[in-house]
Amino acid sequence: MTYTKFESSLDATDRKVKRCRDDNDGDGIINLAWRLGYKGERFFSPYAQDLISEMGLYSLAESSFRDGMSDLNY
């Protein structure tokens, strides 16, 4: 698989979000958000947040991220 110069500058999470958007995989975005929260990683970058917003999933992703964080604390 070849990447454009722009895609090669993205981190792994951004690439996953872009792939989910390209595949129209909303469940993948939500699951990824939960995993990020559960692992204690930072929320999506501004670029990824824009892609998620374009899909209309921003509030669901943010909620899923918080759910993952709360699961981590139990």
Residue pairs with C-beta under 8 A, 6 or more apart in sequence:
7 15
7 18
10 18
10 47
11 45
13 32
13 36
13 41
13 44
13 45
13 48
14 44
14 45
14 47
14 48
16 28
16 32
17 29
17 32
17 44
17 48
17 51
17 52
18 48
18 51
19 25
19 28
20 26
20 28
20 29
20 32
21 29
21 51
21 52
21 54
21 55
24 55
26 55
26 57
26 60
29 52
29 55
29 57
29 61
30 57
30 60
30 61
30 64
31 64
33 43
33 44
33 60
33 61
33 62
33 64
33 65
33 68
34 64
34 65
34 67
34 68
34 71
35 68
36 42
36 43
36 44
36 65
36 68
37 43
37 64
37 65
37 66
37 67
37 68
37 69
37 70
37 71
37 72
38 68
38 69
38 71
38 72
39 68
39 72
40 69
40 72
43 49
43 62
43 65
44 52
44 61
49 58
52 58
52 61
